[in-house]
Amino acid sequence: MWKLVLIALALCFSNVPASAQNHIDKVDSIALQKNKMAALNELSGEYLECSAYFTVTAYCMAGYPAPTVPKLLRDYQSSAKTALGLATSTGRAVGLTSASVEATSKLVATSQMQSINDGCANIRDLSQRYDAFCKKLLQVPDERFAELLAGKICTGLFRCTLNSGSALTATSTRSTH
């Protein structure tokens, strides 16, 4: 009889670590999924900011009488369209609709114009903040996604606030999604 009780206890205790490990694995999987979704949401928002930046820059370039402007204008318009497409597809992964992404894009562009006092003469402020970051984001998006997965939101080339003290921040632009 004692042998049977000891065997039953041994079986119970041998299953506890396995079930505890299964629980830990499930919790880790859920945390990883939440982290991935948060990173995708942030990435979608950054694509939106870049799309707006390229749009505002193209708007400000239009009509400038330099021979290189038409090509630059086409490049910025193309980059704006690409970034908006990436914002939309990345946003879908976190449950955003295309209409929501496009509406937010307009709000972000308006905020960026306001940050330069609605004057293209101040476009350098946006350029300093966004140009290098946005071009790199379109060239190597996986690198940025890895940074976001590691929790590096306002690091490297991406600065969360505009130099002019605007209320535009990483969280405020994403909260409207």
N, C-alpha and C positions, 0 to 999 in steps of 0.2 A: 504494500500500500504506500509506504513512504517513497519507494522508488517511483511510483506512478505520480505522486505529488511533486517530487523533485523534477521529474521529466516535464511535467506540465508547466511548472514554474520556469524551467530553463527555456522552454519554447516561448513562453510569454515574454521573457526578458530578451530573447534573441530577436523577437519581432519589433520591440520598442525602438531600437536604434534604426532599423530599416524604415519604420513608419515615420520616425522623426526626420530621417534623411529625406524621405519623400516629401514631407511637409516643407523642409528647408528648400528643396529643389523647386517646389511649386511657388513658394514665396519669392525665390530668386528669379524664377521665370516671369512672374507677375511684375516684379520690380524692373526687370530688364525691358519688358514690354512697355511699361509706363515711361521709362527713360527714353526708349526709342520713339514713342509717340510724342513726347515733349520735344525731343530733338527735331523730329520732322515738322512739328508745328512751328518751332523757331526758324527752321530752314525755310519754310514756306513764307513766313513773315519777312525774312531777309531777302528772299527773291522778290517779294512785293516792294520792299524799299528800293531795291536795285532797279526794278522795272520803272518805278516812279522817278528815280534819279535819272535814268537814261531818257525818259520822256521829257522831264523838265529841261534837261540839258539840250536835247534836240530842239525843243521849243525856243530856248534862248539862243541857239545857234542860227535858227532860221532867219534868212535875210542878211546875215553877216557877209560883207563883201570880200571875202577871201577866197582864192581859187580852190583851197582844200576843203572848204565848208560843205559842199554838196556830198562828198564821199563820207566825211565825218558824220554828217546828218543822217545819211542812210545807215551807217554803222550803228549809231546810237539808237535809231528807230528799230533796227533789227535786234539789237541787244535788249531793248525794252520789250519787244514782242517775245523773244526767247525767255527772258526772265519771268514775264507774266505767265507764259505757258508752263514753266517749271513751278511757279508758285501755285498754279491751278492743279497740276498733277500731284505735287507734294501735298497740297492742302486736302485733296481728295482722300489721301491715305489717312488723314486724321479726321475725316468726316465733314470737311468744308465743301460747300457747293461752289460751282463756278461763278454763280451770281454773287455770292458772298465775297469771293476773292476779288472779283472785278470791282465791286463797290468799295471794298477796303483799299484797293489800289488807288482809286480816285481820292479817297480821304488822305492817303499817305502823300500823294502828289500835291494836294492842296496844302498839307502841313509843311512840306518841303518848300513850296513857293512862299508860304508865310514866313518860314525861317530865314529867307533871304529878302524879307520885306517886299515881296512881290516884285522884286527888281532883278532883272537878269545881270545887271552890273555886279551883283553880289554872288554870282554863280560859283565863284571860286570857293566859297564856304562849303557848298555841297560837294564840289569836286574834291576838296581836300579830305572830306569825310568818306566819300563813297567811291571815287573813281578806281583806285587800286583794289579796294576790297571787292567791288562788284565785278570787275574784270577777272579777278582771280576766282571768284565764286563761280562764274560761268565757265572758266577753264578747268578747274579742279574741284567740283562740288563734293566729291567723296572726302576730300581733305577737311573741308568745313564740317561735314556731317560727323566725321570722327571727332573733331573738336567739340561739337555740341553733345555728342554721346558722353564725352569725358567731362561735361559740365562747364566747358569754356565758352560762355556766351558773349561776354563783353571783352574779348581778348584779341590779341593780334591786330590785324588790320581793321577789325570791326569795333567801332566805338559806339556805345549805346546812346549817347546824347550828342546833339548837334553843338557845335562850337558857339553858336550865337545864343545859347541859353534857352532854346526852344523847349517846349514841353514834350517834344517827340523823344521817346525812349524805346528801348527794346520791348518792354512789356506793354506800353501804351499802344503801340502800333499793332501788336498781336491781339490785344484784348477785344478788338472790334470784330474779330473773325466770328 
